[in-house]
Amino acid sequence: MADAFDVIVVGGGPGGYVSAIRAAQLGLKTAVVERDKLGGICLNWGCIPTKALLRSSEIFHLMHRLGEFGFSADNLTFDIKKIVERSRKVSLQLSNGVAFLMKKDKIAVIAGEASFPAPGRIVVAGKDYTAKNIVLATGARARTMPGLEPDGKLIWTYREAMVPDAFPKSLLVVGSGAIGIEFASFYRTLGAEVTVVEVMDRVLPVEDEEISGLAQKAFVKQGMKIKTATTVEKLQKGADSVTATLRGKDGKTETVTVERVILAVGIVGNVEGLETLGVKIEKTHVVTDQWGATGVAGTWAIGDLVGPPWLAHKAMHEGVIVAERIAGVKGVHPLDTASVPGCTYCWPQVASVGMTEAKAKASGRKVKVGRFPFIGNGKAIALGDADGLVKTVFDAETGELLGAHMIGAEVTELIQGYTVAKTHEATEASLAATIFPHPTLSEMMHEAVLDADKKALHI
């Protein structure tokens, strides 16, 4: 006889395990199916280990600036194996933490890969399980392109880039979204020669154009070679190198030879095997309504599986929404994608929420824009990180905060202030009347609001 549950979540990544926890909190008998490690890509091969790597590169960068702060040291070196080892330990600690949470909330963990013979029923390792509700949280994987297939040795995806056996002296990064730029930043900061190729006309193409421009200038200043509006036509593998043929928008080609290539050209949903459920699949993603419902009774989907933005915190929020809908919680609000912040943990950091200036103008609104540079902030100067910008976009008629965009030190922590403001529908006037502590980096957020009305105090 099949084991029966109220909710079975298929996939133990951020969206899946959070959905399971919320369901269990609401009194539902819950199980999670995971074929690999709890925590999914985020904890094991994505968000968390990359931040550990980037922390190491940040420290190495700061070590080379010791003289600015009154210190000196000789023979600064790093051990890539120890850097990778620390990153893996951080991931393991957090994955074990998720396992503890499963036990704490009495959530059954079913190890293995699920198949779906019918709605409300799954099979794992030959055993049947049934549930009134099944939440699909199977995530996504790296996208590949014809002729640019990874081999795990010379041509890497994010997985190989995270655990190199040796430090490559030169790299070609294909794609300048968050994943590509974070790896480019990590390897360049540690001394690799890095070339970034982007098919669009600017790096970090989803970000505000002004912020993208500042980011590109910073990357070039660091020694990265940036080739925008460029495609990779061919990768020719050698014994221990790869020669890439690049074509620019002018039609001209050039070749670049590097030790390793990192492919970061997007992701595709793990939809294989879901067809038997009758869910609608478009462009490798499961189609849902605003509540995560697939249209098949008792079948829900969340996270990277349902499409952009491909962010762990978006998946977590969707997981809570679905669990609360299943439990019949009243007053649940659907996900507002306009209030989902995005963060890129390169150096300098980039963060944003809401509309870019261009999209705000394209929406037909009359727009007001405020800006404040890091060089005008006392805390930034004291930290020795005075390069950056905070930018706000408001509806000129209603005062609504449409978007906020930042580049500079710790902006991935600062952006949440604007996210809270958007969620609570704060206006330009209410933000301007808010008291910010001094001296802090957050003061720049206030100044960028004031600047929208040309009332900034420190520029």
C-alpha positions in Angstrom: 0.0 0.0 0.0 1.3 3.4 -0.9 2.4 5.9 1.7 -0.1 8.8 1.8 0.6 12.5 2.5 -1.2 15.8 2.3 1.7 17.3 0.4 4.7 15.8 -1.5 7.3 18.3 -2.6 9.4 17.1 -5.5 12.8 18.8 -5.2 14.7 19.8 -2.0 16.1 23.1 -3.2 15.2 26.5 -1.6 11.7 26.6 -3.1 11.0 23.0 -2.3 12.3 22.7 1.3 10.8 26.1 2.3 7.4 25.0 0.8 7.6 21.8 2.8 8.5 23.6 6.0 5.5 26.0 5.6 3.2 23.1 4.8 4.3 21.3 7.9 3.9 24.4 10.0 0.3 24.5 8.8 -0.4 21.0 10.0 -0.1 19.1 6.7 1.6 15.7 6.5 4.5 16.5 4.2 7.3 14.8 2.4 10.2 16.0 0.2 11.7 14.0 -2.6 15.3 14.7 -3.4 17.6 12.8 -5.8 20.8 14.4 -4.7 21.5 16.7 -1.7 19.0 18.8 0.3 19.4 22.4 -0.5 19.4 21.9 -4.3 21.6 23.8 -6.7 21.5 26.9 -4.5 23.1 25.5 -1.4 25.3 22.9 -3.1 26.3 24.4 -6.4 25.0 27.9 -6.7 24.2 30.8 -4.4 26.1 29.7 -1.3 29.3 28.2 -2.5 29.9 31.0 -5.0 29.5 33.5 -2.3 32.2 31.6 -0.3 34.5 31.7 -3.3 33.8 35.4 -3.8 34.5 36.2 -0.2 38.0 34.6 -0.6 38.7 36.7 -3.7 37.5 39.8 -1.9 39.9 39.2 0.9 42.7 38.7 -1.6 41.8 42.0 -3.2 41.8 43.8 0.2 45.2 42.2 1.0 46.7 44.0 -2.0 45.4 47.3 -0.6 46.9 47.0 2.8 49.1 50.0 2.3 46.1 52.3 2.1 45.1 51.2 5.6 48.5 51.4 7.2 49.6 47.8 6.9 52.2 45.9 5.0 52.7 42.3 4.0 55.0 40.5 1.5 54.6 37.4 -0.7 50.8 37.4 -0.8 49.6 34.1 -2.2 46.5 31.9 -2.3 45.8 28.2 -2.3 43.0 27.4 -4.7 42.4 24.0 -3.2 41.9 25.5 0.2 39.6 28.1 -1.2 37.5 25.5 -2.9 37.6 23.3 0.3 36.2 26.1 2.4 33.5 26.7 -0.1 32.5 23.1 -0.1 32.4 23.0 3.7 30.1 26.0 3.8 27.7 24.2 1.4 27.8 21.0 3.4 27.1 22.9 6.7 24.0 24.5 5.2 22.8 21.3 3.5 23.1 19.5 6.8 21.1 22.4 8.3 18.3 21.7 5.9 18.3 18.1 6.9 18.0 19.2 10.5 15.0 21.4 9.6 13.3 18.5 7.9 13.6 16.4 11.1 12.5 19.3 13.3 9.3 19.8 11.3 8.7 16.1 11.0 8.9 16.2 7.2 9.6 12.8 5.5 12.7 12.9 3.2 12.4 10.4 0.3 15.8 9.9 -1.4 15.7 9.2 -5.1 14.2 10.4 -8.4 10.5 10.6 -8.7 8.4 9.4 -11.7 4.8 10.5 -12.2 2.4 7.7 -13.3 -0.6 9.9 -12.5 -1.6 13.1 -10.8 -1.5 12.7 -7.0 0.9 9.7 -7.3 4.6 9.4 -7.5 7.0 6.4 -7.6 10.5 6.6 -6.1 12.9 3.6 -6.2 10.0 1.3 -7.0 7.8 2.5 -4.1 4.4 4.2 -4.5 3.5 7.5 -2.7 0.3 9.4 -2.9 -0.6 13.0 -2.0 -3.6 15.3 -2.2 -1.2 17.9 -3.5 2.1 17.6 -5.3 4.4 20.6 -5.5 6.9 20.4 -8.4 10.2 22.1 -7.5 12.6 20.2 -9.7 14.6 23.3 -10.6 16.8 23.9 -13.6 20.2 23.2 -15.0 22.8 24.9 -17.2 21.7 25.6 -20.8 24.0 24.3 -23.5 24.2 25.4 -27.1 25.1 23.4 -30.3 28.8 23.4 -30.8 29.5 24.8 -27.3 28.8 21.7 -25.3 30.7 21.4 -22.0 33.1 18.5 -21.5 33.8 19.1 -17.8 37.6 19.4 -18.5 38.3 22.3 -20.8 34.8 23.7 -21.3 33.0 24.2 -17.9 29.6 24.9 -16.6 29.2 26.5 -13.2 29.8 23.2 -11.5 33.3 22.7 -12.8 34.1 26.4 -12.4 33.3 26.1 -8.7 35.8 23.2 -8.0 38.8 23.7 -10.3 41.7 21.2 -9.8 44.1 23.9 -10.5 43.9 27.7 -11.1 43.6 28.5 -14.8 45.8 31.4 -16.0 43.3 32.4 -18.7 39.5 32.1 -19.1 36.8 32.8 -21.6 33.4 33.4 -19.9 30.5 33.1 -22.3 27.6 35.1 -21.0 27.6 38.2 -18.8 24.5 37.6 -16.6 24.9 37.2 -12.9 26.5 33.7 -13.1 29.0 34.6 -15.7 30.0 37.9 -14.2 30.4 36.4 -10.7 32.8 33.8 -12.0 34.6 36.4 -14.1 35.0 38.6 -11.0 36.2 35.7 -8.9 38.9 34.5 -11.3 40.0 37.9 -12.4 40.4 39.1 -8.8 42.7 36.2 -8.1 44.8 37.0 -11.2 43.5 35.1 -14.2 43.3 36.8 -17.6 39.5 36.9 -18.2 37.6 37.6 -21.4 33.9 38.0 -21.2 31.7 37.5 -24.3 28.1 38.8 -24.4 25.7 38.5 -27.3 23.8 41.6 -26.1 25.2 45.1 -26.5 26.1 45.4 -22.8 27.1 43.4 -19.8 24.5 42.5 -17.1 21.8 43.2 -19.7 18.8 42.8 -17.4 20.1 45.7 -15.3 19.5 49.4 -15.7 21.6 50.6 -18.7 23.4 53.3 -16.6 24.4 50.7 -14.0 25.5 48.2 -16.7 27.7 50.9 -18.2 29.4 51.7 -14.8 29.9 48.0 -14.2 31.6 47.5 -17.5 33.9 50.4 -16.9 34.8 48.9 -13.5 35.4 45.4 -15.0 37.7 46.9 -17.8 39.6 48.9 -15.2 40.2 45.6 -13.3 41.8 44.2 -16.5 38.9 42.1 -17.9 38.4 42.1 -21.6 34.8 42.7 -22.4 33.4 41.8 -25.9 29.7 42.8 -26.2 27.5 42.3 -29.2 29.6 39.2 -29.9 28.9 35.6 -30.5 31.0 32.5 -30.0 31.0 30.6 -33.3 33.2 27.7 -32.5 35.3 26.2 -29.7 38.4 24.2 -30.9 39.8 22.1 -28.1 43.6 21.5 -27.8 45.5 19.4 -25.3 45.1 21.8 -22.5 43.6 24.9 -24.1 40.6 26.1 -26.1 40.6 28.4 -29.1 37.3 30.3 -29.5 36.2 31.9 -32.8 34.3 35.1 -32.0 32.2 37.1 -34.4 31.4 40.8 -33.6 28.4 42.8 -34.8 30.4 44.1 -37.7 30.7 40.6 -39.0 34.5 40.3 -38.4 35.9 37.3 -36.6 38.8 36.8 -34.3 40.2 34.0 -32.3 41.0 33.8 -28.6 43.0 31.0 -27.0 42.5 30.3 -23.3 43.1 27.5 -20.8 39.4 27.1 -19.9 36.0 28.2 -21.0 33.0 28.8 -18.7 29.6 28.6 -20.3 27.0 30.8 -18.6 24.3 31.2 -21.2 21.2 30.6 -19.2 19.3 27.7 -17.7 16.6 25.3 -18.8 13.9 23.8 -16.6 14.1 20.1 -15.4 10.8 19.2 -17.0 11.7 15.7 -18.1 9.1 13.2 -17.0 6.5 15.8 -16.0 4.6 15.4 -19.3 2.7 12.4 -17.8 1.0 14.8 -15.3 -0.7 16.7 -18.1 0.9 20.0 -17.1 1.6 22.6 -19.8 5.2 23.1 -20.7 6.6 26.0 -22.7 10.2 26.7 -23.4 11.3 24.1 -20.9 9.3 25.6 -18.1 6.0 24.6 -16.5 3.2 27.1 -16.9 1.3 28.2 -13.8 -1.1 30.8 -12.7 -0.2 33.5 -10.2 -0.7 31.1 -7.3 1.6 28.3 -8.7 -1.3 26.2 -9.8 -0.7 24.2 -13.0 -4.3 23.6 -14.1 -4.0 20.0 -13.1 -5.9 19.4 -9.9 -3.6 19.1 -6.9 -0.5 19.8 -8.9 1.6 22.9 -8.3 4.9 24.2 -9.5 7.4 26.8 -8.2 10.9 28.2 -8.6 13.3 27.9 -11.5 11.0 25.3 -13.0 8.3 27.9 -13.8 10.7 30.5 -15.3 12.2 33.9 -14.6 13.4 35.5 -12.5 15.6 32.5 -11.7 16.3 33.4 -8.1 16.3 31.4 -4.9 14.4 34.0 -2.9 11.7 34.1 -5.5 11.4 30.3 -5.3 11.1 30.5 -1.5 8.4 33.0 -1.7 6.5 31.0 -4.2 6.9 27.9 -2.0 5.2 29.7 0.9 2.4 31.0 -1.3 1.6 27.5 -2.6 1.8 25.9 0.9 -0.6 28.5 2.3 -3.0 28.2 -0.7 -3.1 24.4 -0.2 -3.8 24.9 3.5 -6.5 27.4 2.8 -4.8 30.3 4.6 -6.8 33.5 4.0 -5.3 36.8 2.8 -2.5 35.2 0.8 -1.1 37.5 -1.9 0.4 36.3 -5.2 4.0 37.0 -6.0 4.7 40.5 -7.2 7.6 40.1 -9.6 8.1 43.9 -9.6 9.2 43.6 -6.0 11.7 40.8 -6.4 15.2 42.1 -5.9 18.1 41.0 -8.0 21.7 40.8 -6.8 25.0 40.1 -8.5 27.9 39.5 -6.1 30.7 40.6 -8.4 33.2 43.4 -7.5 31.7 46.0 -7.4 28.4 44.5 -6.4 25.2 45.2 -8.4 21.6 45.2 -7.0 18.2 46.3 -8.2 14.5 46.1 -7.7 11.6 47.1 -10.0 11.7 48.9 -13.3 14.8 50.3 -15.1 14.7 53.9 -16.1 14.1 52.8 -19.8 11.3 50.5 -18.9 9.6 53.1 -16.7 9.7 55.6 -19.6 8.5 52.9 -22.1 5.5 52.3 -19.8 4.2 55.8 -20.7 4.8 57.3 -17.3 6.3 60.6 -16.6 9.5 59.7 -14.7 11.7 61.4 -12.1 15.2 60.0 -11.5 17.5 60.5 -8.5 21.1 59.7 -8.3 23.8 59.7 -5.6 27.4 58.8 -6.0 29.4 56.8 -3.4 32.1 59.5 -3.4 29.6 61.8 -1.6 29.2 59.4 1.3 31.4 59.6 4.4 31.1 55.9 5.3 32.1 54.8 1.7 35.1 57.0 1.8 36.1 55.7 5.3 35.8 52.1 4.0 37.9 52.9 1.0 35.1 51.9 -1.3 34.0 55.3 -2.8 33.2 54.0 -6.3 29.5 53.4 -7.0 26.1 54.9 -7.6 22.6 54.7 -6.1 19.8 55.4 -8.5 16.0 55.8 -7.9 13.2 55.9 -10.4 9.8 57.5 -9.4 6.5 58.2 -11.1 6.6 62.0 -11.3 2.8 62.3 -10.9 2.1 59.8 -8.0 5.5 59.6 -6.3 5.4 55.8 -6.6 8.8 54.2 -6.4 9.1 52.3 -9.7 12.6 51.0 -9.4 16.0 51.3 -7.6 19.4 50.4 -9.0 22.8 50.3 -7.3 26.4 49.5 -7.9 29.1 49.6 -5.3 30.1 48.1 -1.9 27.5 46.1 0.0 24.6 47.1 -2.3 23.3 43.6 -2.2 22.5 44.3 1.5 21.2 47.8 0.9 18.7 46.9 -1.8 16.3 45.4 0.7 15.5 48.8 2.0 14.0 49.8 -1.4 12.3 46.4 -1.7 10.5 46.9 1.6 9.6 50.4 0.4 8.1 49.0 -2.8 6.2 46.3 -1.0 4.6 48.8 1.4 3.9 51.3 -1.5 6.1 54.0 0.0 6.2 57.2 -2.0 9.0 59.6 -2.8 7.6 61.9 -0.1 7.5 59.3 2.7 11.0 58.0 1.8 12.3 61.6 1.8 10.8 62.1 5.3 12.5 58.9 6.6 15.5 59.3 9.0 18.5 57.3 8.0 21.4 56.7 10.4 24.7 58.5 10.0 27.4 57.5 9.1 26.1 54.6 7.0 26.1 53.5 3.4 22.3 53.6 3.6 22.3 57.4 3.7 23.0 57.2 0.0 19.5 55.7 -0.5 18.0 58.7 1.2 20.1 61.1 -0.9 19.1 59.4 -4.1 15.5 59.9 -3.2 16.1 63.5 -2.4 17.9 64.0 -5.7 14.8 63.1 -7.7 13.6 66.5 -6.6 17.0 68.1 -6.8 17.2 68.3 -3.0 20.2 66.1 -2.3 22.3 67.5 0.5 25.8 66.2 -0.1 26.3 66.6 -3.9 
